[in-house]
Amino acid sequence: MLRFVGGRLVQIAITFFLFLTVVFFLFQAMPGDYTKQFIMNPRIPPAAREALKVRLGLTDSVWGQYVNYVRNVFTGNLGLSFEHYPREVWDVIKERLPRTAILFLVASVMAFVWGFPLGRYIAWKRGQTLDYTITVAGVLFYTIFTPLLALMLLFVFANQLGWFRTGGFLTPRLWLTPPSSPQSIFIWLAATLAGLGTWAVLARFATRRIGHPRPRRLAQRGLVVVGVGLAGLGWWASGLGPFAWDIVWHMFLPVLAVTLIAFGGDMLLMRDSMLEVIREDYITTAKAKGLPDKVVRDRHAARTALLPLVTSFTLSIGFVVSGGIVTETMFSWKGMGLTYLNALLIQDYPMAMGCLIFTGILVLVAHLVADLLYAVLDPRIVY
Amino acid sequence: MTDRTPAQYAITPLWKMRLRLLARTSRQNWSLFWESRIGPVGLLIIGLFLLAMVAHPILISTVWEPRVYDPVMGFDRALIGRHPAPPSWSHPLGTDPIGRDVLSQLMWSARSAFALGVTAAVISVVIGTLIGAVCAYFGGVVDVVFMRLADLVMLFPFIALLMVLRSVLPLTLIRLALILGALSGLGGITIVLKSQALTVKVKPYIEAARVAGGGSWHIIRRHIIPNIMPLTFLYMMFNVTAAIFTEAVLSFFGFLDIRMSWGVMINTAQQAGYLGAFGHYWWLWAPAGAAITLLCFAFYLVGRGLDAVVNPRLRRR
């Protein structure tokens, strides 16, 4: 196991280095350099532009700049953002990265929680009208043009029903005199979510031995409700509740959009994967033993059928990150995607490069996690 | 089929036998495709889009005055000052902020969507099939290099990188098709097709062909590639969806040098500030968005229908 992780880390380091190189030369290939922006400005004479070039290190050869850049990245220096001038790129990313990570993590989990059982169910009911209906709906969600989905959600839930805000991260009026910075509240919120997730998993494990399904389910749900209640109580007691709720409220629609899209893919894949597993001999054996249908479906078939889902999660992550640019833009959710797009549009190159680099890191880490998860799920795989 | 003596079989020319075999397998495959029920629906939707594509030049040359209805240069003077005009008899889907007919744009854009989707998909599967077959057959260094490359390509956030690439070289439709085709061909498809080719490689007939003196290229060309072809065709459908989607997203943000496409239509509405008004100017974004979604949807359905044909494990019996 350790050897496997070690090997994977080396691979990741090489991949990351290649990614870094591609990013650098892509930006290098752009015509001109940053100082060309001031060429039409009469208040910045050529001498000042030359001085700026020297200061930014643009007078070096391309290779010199490349070596410089790589050294800077590996020592954690991503430079200053042009847009948020005195702030460092890293400082901005530190603020935006959790927002993207939480958005996609929550959406991925929700998509899985819905898509997994539904795919399992319709595979069992294959060929019936219900199967066709849900499959077509799943394909529709999976292939829907993201801006269209976002616009429809905004139109229905924000514009017509008025349940949610049309975008943004928080309601400015509420935050005129915040007791704490939005960022720290958001981090605490993320921690709460992570804690609740862990709590739910633990509750599942703790009640695993309860023989009868009904009291087991009751105990599980009871424990989860208690956990949620405790978390709510904690937030209420801290007096920051309304502020945290404001952020959650703004998060709702973007999470829903990403969930719907990811849900379609998860469900379809689960269905196909189940259909393949159902034909295996050991399923026939399980049925012949006289086990109830539900046990065969959930305990014998679904666990094996889960594996391709994990693989596809790995394969689709690059695509998901790209899709994040669309979702975040449509809902004005200030995460990495929106920051990246803005930086590109106003030619804030250090910021754009920083965003790309961290997107790469995010993808690579997710890749590693999926690999490890695979090992946990598939007892045949021993690293 | 009537009974024949072996002599009668012997005089049947080879091409005739092949044709008959082809007819029989395609009949079988069609019935499997038809049974999937969702495949034909996708085919029907694609057919409708093709019809719209063909109808556009005919309409322009007969009923629609080009000066008013041209998808890029048109302008309706009768409605001056009232653009974007809501749907009416002369403009069934209204006009856009600069006075062009939305329906005409919608129909015209089907052409570029098909051109882009099909070109990108064909390129990607040609690359994927070749590399997959070669990697599976030869293995060794070639295999390792291309598989690691595929891993790398798959990790890259395509859209984000294309946004940068666009300032290096203007992304026209054909360039975008080439780039998308090459990138996805080197990525996931290669891995899938290689694993399929590996299962073909160990079949006895490959051994037989080698014993009979067939060279490597002959075996790859005549035995391996034809046997992974069905899967190739399947992935082509999924790739059309991906290419159309990527084009739409990029032109929605205005990152492409394309004069008219469904994504550009929504971008035009956004640039003019009509997206924030939601329901009021629905004809500026809903038809184009629906067209993108429907075409992607249709190709994906066809892909799933083909999946039922290609993958025997998904069949009911």
Boltz contact constraints between the chains, C-beta under 6 A:
constraints:
  - contact:
      token1: [A, 15]
      token2: [B, 152]
      max_distance: 6.0
  - contact:
      token1: [A, 26]
      token2: [B, 164]
      max_distance: 6.0
  - contact:
      token1: [A, 29]
      token2: [B, 168]
      max_distance: 6.0
  - contact:
      token1: [A, 30]
      token2: [B, 167]
      max_distance: 6.0
  - contact:
      token1: [A, 30]
      token2: [B, 168]
      max_distance: 6.0
  - contact:
      token1: [A, 132]
      token2: [B, 37]
      max_distance: 6.0
  - contact:
      token1: [A, 139]
      token2: [B, 300]
      max_distance: 6.0
  - contact:
      token1: [A, 140]
      token2: [B, 297]
      max_distance: 6.0
  - contact:
      token1: [A, 143]
      token2: [B, 241]
      max_distance: 6.0
  - contact:
      token1: [A, 143]
      token2: [B, 296]
      max_distance: 6.0
  - contact:
      token1: [A, 143]
      token2: [B, 297]
      max_distance: 6.0
  - contact:
      token1: [A, 143]
      token2: [B, 300]
      max_distance: 6.0
  - contact:
      token1: [A, 144]
      token2: [B, 293]
      max_distance: 6.0
  - contact:
      token1: [A, 145]
      token2: [B, 248]
      max_distance: 6.0
  - contact:
      token1: [A, 145]
      token2: [B, 289]
      max_distance: 6.0
  - contact:
      token1: [A, 145]
      token2: [B, 292]
      max_distance: 6.0
  - contact:
      token1: [A, 145]
      token2: [B, 293]
      max_distance: 6.0
  - contact:
      token1: [A, 147]
      token2: [B, 252]
      max_distance: 6.0
  - contact:
      token1: [A, 148]
      token2: [B, 289]
      max_distance: 6.0
  - contact:
      token1: [A, 148]
      token2: [B, 293]
      max_distance: 6.0
  - contact:
      token1: [A, 155]
      token2: [B, 278]
      max_distance: 6.0
  - contact:
      token1: [A, 159]
      token2: [B, 278]
      max_distance: 6.0
  - contact:
      token1: [A, 275]
      token2: [B, 314]
      max_distance: 6.0
  - contact:
      token1: [A, 276]
      token2: [B, 313]
      max_distance: 6.0
  - contact:
      token1: [A, 279]
      token2: [B, 313]
      max_distance: 6.0
  - contact:
      token1: [A, 315]
      token2: [B, 188]
      max_distance: 6.0
  - contact:
      token1: [A, 318]
      token2: [B, 155]
      max_distance: 6.0
  - contact:
      token1: [A, 318]
      token2: [B, 156]
      max_distance: 6.0
  - contact:
      token1: [A, 318]
      token2: [B, 157]
      max_distance: 6.0
  - contact:
      token1: [A, 321]
      token2: [B, 157]
      max_distance: 6.0
  - contact:
      token1: [A, 322]
      token2: [B, 157]
      max_distance: 6.0
  - contact:
      token1: [A, 322]
      token2: [B, 158]
      max_distance: 6.0
  - contact:
      token1: [A, 322]
      token2: [B, 159]
      max_distance: 6.0
  - contact:
      token1: [A, 322]
      token2: [B, 160]
      max_distance: 6.0
  - contact:
      token1: [A, 326]
      token2: [B, 249]
      max_distance: 6.0
  - contact:
      token1: [A, 344]
      token2: [B, 163]
      max_distance: 6.0
  - contact:
      token1: [A, 359]
      token2: [B, 157]
      max_distance: 6.0
  - contact:
      token1: [A, 363]
      token2: [B, 155]
      max_distance: 6.0
